[in-house]
Amino acid sequence: MLLLYILAAVYIAAINLYGFLLVKTQKKRRDERGERAAAADVKLIIASLLGGAAAVYTAMFVTKFRTDSLLLMILVPVLIVLNLYLFFILFRNGIPALAF
């Protein structure tokens, strides 16, 4: 049981690190090549859905990346609340409770 909690905590940390690094690399690519913003938005939303919304939102402000995007400025905080709620339910009720 303890191993499942450790794996869940490692997953949360890893997806948040991935989200933060994704924003940094997207910022660098956009600065170098002038890449389209839509492709970066999709990747950021997927990383946020998987549990890295807090890191994506933080990294957006640290790197000043796409803070003018209304979609990201509304959707990512909503996903932060959803992620926190799901993580809270996961750890409060126990991980095997989600296995039905």
C-alpha positions as CSV (number, residue, x, y, z in Angstrom):
1,M,0.0,0.0,0.0
2,L,2.8,2.4,0.9
3,L,4.5,1.6,-2.5
4,L,1.4,2.8,-4.3
5,Y,1.4,6.1,-2.4
6,I,5.1,6.5,-3.2
7,L,4.5,5.8,-6.9
8,A,1.7,8.3,-7.0
9,A,3.8,11.0,-5.4
10,V,6.7,10.3,-7.8
11,Y,4.2,10.5,-10.7
12,I,2.9,13.9,-9.5
13,A,6.4,15.2,-9.1
14,A,7.5,13.9,-12.5
15,I,4.5,15.3,-14.4
16,N,5.0,18.7,-12.8
17,L,8.7,18.7,-13.7
18,Y,7.8,17.7,-17.2
19,G,5.2,20.5,-17.5
20,F,7.7,23.1,-16.2
21,L,10.4,21.9,-18.6
22,L,7.9,21.8,-21.5
23,V,7.0,25.5,-21.0
24,K,10.7,26.4,-21.0
25,T,11.5,24.4,-24.2
26,Q,8.4,25.8,-25.9
27,K,9.5,29.3,-25.0
28,K,13.0,28.7,-26.4
29,R,11.6,27.2,-29.6
30,R,9.2,30.0,-30.1
31,D,11.9,32.6,-29.6
32,E,14.3,30.8,-32.0
33,R,12.0,29.7,-34.8
34,G,8.8,31.7,-34.4
35,E,6.8,28.4,-34.1
36,R,3.0,28.5,-34.1
37,A,1.3,29.0,-30.8
38,A,-1.4,26.4,-31.4
39,A,0.9,23.4,-31.3
40,A,2.4,24.6,-28.0
41,D,-1.0,25.1,-26.5
42,V,-2.1,21.6,-27.2
43,K,1.0,20.1,-25.6
44,L,0.6,22.4,-22.5
45,I,-3.1,21.4,-22.1
46,I,-2.3,17.7,-22.3
47,A,0.5,18.1,-19.7
48,S,-2.0,20.0,-17.6
49,L,-4.7,17.4,-17.9
50,L,-2.2,14.7,-16.8
51,G,-1.6,16.5,-13.6
52,G,1.0,19.1,-14.3
53,A,-1.2,22.2,-14.4
54,A,0.3,23.9,-11.4
55,A,3.8,23.7,-12.8
56,V,2.7,24.8,-16.3
57,Y,0.9,27.8,-14.8
58,T,3.9,28.7,-12.7
59,A,6.3,28.3,-15.5
60,M,4.2,30.4,-17.8
61,F,4.7,33.4,-15.4
62,V,8.3,32.7,-14.7
63,T,9.2,32.6,-18.4
64,K,6.5,35.1,-19.5
65,F,5.3,32.5,-22.1
66,R,1.8,33.0,-23.6
67,T,0.4,35.0,-20.7
68,D,-1.7,36.9,-23.2
69,S,-3.5,33.7,-24.3
70,L,-7.0,33.8,-22.8
71,L,-7.5,30.1,-23.3
72,L,-4.5,29.1,-21.2
73,M,-5.1,31.8,-18.6
74,I,-8.6,30.4,-17.9
75,L,-8.2,26.7,-18.6
76,V,-5.0,26.0,-16.7
77,P,-6.2,27.4,-13.3
78,V,-9.4,25.3,-13.7
79,L,-7.3,22.3,-14.3
80,I,-5.2,23.1,-11.2
81,V,-8.3,23.0,-9.1
82,L,-9.4,19.7,-10.8
83,N,-6.0,18.2,-10.3
84,L,-5.8,19.2,-6.7
85,Y,-9.3,17.8,-6.1
86,L,-8.5,14.5,-7.7
87,F,-5.2,14.2,-5.9
88,F,-6.9,14.9,-2.6
89,I,-9.6,12.3,-3.3
90,L,-6.9,9.8,-4.3
91,F,-4.8,10.2,-1.2
92,R,-7.7,10.6,1.2
93,N,-9.7,7.6,0.2
94,G,-6.7,5.4,-0.8
95,I,-5.5,4.5,-4.2
96,P,-7.2,1.1,-4.4
97,A,-10.6,2.8,-3.9
98,L,-10.3,4.1,-7.5
99,A,-9.9,0.5,-8.8
100,F,-13.7,0.0,-8.4
